[in-house]
Amino acid sequence: MTAAEFLLQPEAGWRLHMYLGEDFLGWIVLALGSAMSVGTIFALLRPRPVGAAKESDLPRPPMFRSVIMIAVGTVAAIWALASLVAN
């Protein structure tokens, strides 16, 4: 008897468990969406110190790109949270 046959025996009950639960994808999307939103907000609120930027670096993050990243991250986090709550 192979390991897969042993784990999938109906009389023994289902012994297979998904790693980190059935809602793994929802938790990952929630974490990444939240990190994208919060990280971009912090980058806008707290600019670099005066001597830390190189000559090729921008003094502040581009506003349009930052707003788009905040919106996408927020939508992903809200969607993931709604999916987790619904299940």
N, C-alpha and C positions, 0 to 999 in steps of 0.2 A: 504494500500500500504506500503510495507516495504521500508526501506532506500535503499536497493540494487536495487529494482525495480525503485525507484525514480531517482537514479543516472544513471541508464542504459536506460532511456527512449530515444529512437531515436529522437523524436521530440524536446526534450529539449537539445539535443546535448550531447556530452560526457563530463561529469563533473568530471570523475575520473582522477586524476593526480598521476603519480608515484612519490613517495617521492624522492626528489632531482633530478628529471628528469629521462628521459629514459636511460641516459648513466651512471647510478649510478655505475654499476659494472666496467666500464672503468675508472671512476674517482678513485674508491677504489684501483684498481690494479695499477694505475699510482702512487697514494700516497704511497702504501706499497712497490712497487718496487723501487721508488726513495728513500724512507727512508732506505730500506735495503742497497742500494748501497752507499748512502752518509754517513750513519752511520758507515758502515764498513770501508770506506775510512778514515773517521775522526779517528776511533779507531786505524788504522794503522799509521796515520800521527802523532797523538798526544798520546804517551804512557802515562801510569799512572805516577803520581808523585812518587818520591822515597819511601816515607813512607806510601803511601796509599794501597799498595798491601799486602795481607796476605801471609803467608808462602805457603799455598796451591794454591795460584793463579799463573798463568803463567806470566812471565815478559812482554811478548808481545803476541798478538793474533796469533794463528797458521796461517801461510802464505797461505797454500794450501786451507784451509777452507775459509779464507777471500777472496781469489781470486775467488773461486767458488760462494760465496755469492754476490760479486760485479757483476759477470757475470750474474747470475740469476736475480738479481734485475734490472740490466740495460736492459736485454732482456725483462723483464716484463714491465718496464716503456716505452720502445720504442714501444712495441707491443700495449700497452694501448693508447699511444699517437697517433699512427697510426690509431687505431680504432676510437678514438674520432674525429680525423681530417677527416677521411673518411665519417663519418656520419654527 
